[in-house]
Every structure is written in structure tokens, then in C-alpha cells.
Amino acid sequence: MLITTTSVVEGRRITYYYGLVSGEAILGANIFKDFFASIRDIVGGRSAAYEKELRKAKEIALSEMSEQARQLGANAIIGVDLDYESVQMGSGGGMLMVSATGTAVRIE
């Protein structure tokens, strides 16, 4: 599955637009606690463990979006946008949502 943030694929012709597809992944509050408990991972203001979880969430969101497009018959997704949102829950807990959205298409 070809995935691109652009609205066209250079050298390829779009023959069919299937429509909007998306995928989401949510990191729970317990992950944040785990990250802060292992503060020793932070080097230069960055947390390797946190970045690893964010990459994993991004891959899950992209994978779900690709599967949805594949089920429609698409072989590419164009105009992909990745969003990272913080969602506050009751009693101070929070979650981080990663979403991927794009347009499923058939290219030749």
C-alpha cells in the first residue's frame, strides 16, 4: 500500500477515489506514569521510551488506515494527515490519541 501526504503520485494516474479512510491509536494514562517513573530515560529533554510508544501508536494508526483502504479495493492512500491529540479524562488522568486520515484511491 502506497501512503503519501501529497494529493497526487508523480508518474501515476489515479483511476478511482474510494473516499476517506482513517485509523486511530490511543495511549492510556498508565503509559504516562510508566514514562515518568523511568525518568532516567530522558536525555537532553527527550524520552526514548515515550518516543518509542508514540512511533508504535503512529504505526498502529497507519496500519488500521491501510487495512480499511485495502478492504475498499484501494492500492494507495493520498493526502495523509497525522494528528496527535491530548484527551483529558476525569480525576486528572489523560490519554494521547494518534489518528491518521487520508483518501483511499486506485492508481495505475
N, C-alpha and C positions, 0 to 999 in steps of 0.2 A: 504494500500500500504506500503510494507516494503521498507524503504530507508536506505541505508548504504554506508559508504565511502569505505568499503572493496570490493575486487573483487570476493569474494565468501561469501556464507551464510553458516556458520558452521551447519552441520547436515541436510542441504537441498541440493537437486540436481537441477542444472539449466538445464531445458529441452529445452529452446528456447531463442535465443537472438533476440530481436526486433530491436535493434540499439540505436543510440544516441538520447536522449531527453534533452530538456532544458527549462528553464523558466527565465524570467528577470523581474526586477522591477527597476524603476528609481525614485530617489528623486530629485525634482526640486530645483532650486536656491532659491525660496521663502521659502522653508523649512529651509535652512541655515540662512536666515535673521531672521526667527522666532526664531530659536535656539539662535542666538546671542543676539536677543532682550530680551530673557529671561535668561540672563547670571546668574541670581540668582540660577538657577537650578544646576549650576556647583558646585560640592563638591569634593574636592580632585582631581581636574583636570578631572573630568568626568561629562558629561551632561546626566542626566536621560532622558530628553526629546529626545535628539539625539539618545541615545541608544534604546529607545522605537521605534523610527522611523526606525532605522536600523533593529531591530528584525522584525518589521512589513514588511519591504521590503524583508527580507530573507524568511519569511513565504509565501509571495506572489509568490516569485520565485520558492520555493519548491512546492507550490500548483499548479502552472502552469505546472511545470515539471511532477508532478504526474498525472495531468489530461491528458497530452499528452501521457504518458505511458499507462494509463488506456484505452484511445481510441485505442491504438495499440493492446490491449489484455493482457498487462503485469500485473503481480501482485507484482513485485518488481523492484527496481532500485538499481543497484550496481555501485561502483566506483564513487560516487557522489563527485563533487568538487564545492565549493562555492568560487566565486570571487567577490571582491569589487573594483570597478574602479572609478576613478575620471575623469569626462569628462568636459573639459573647453569649454565654449560657448563664443560667441562674446561678446564684451564690458564687460569683467571681470566676467560674470556670470558663474556658474558651476553647474554640476549635479553629483549625485553619482548613479552608476548603480550596482545592486547586481544581479549576474547571478548564476544559479545552472545548472549543467550539469552532466549527468550520462548515464548509459546503461540500457535500459529497458529490462527486462528478465521475463521469466515464470519460477517459481520454484515450486517444489512439496514437 
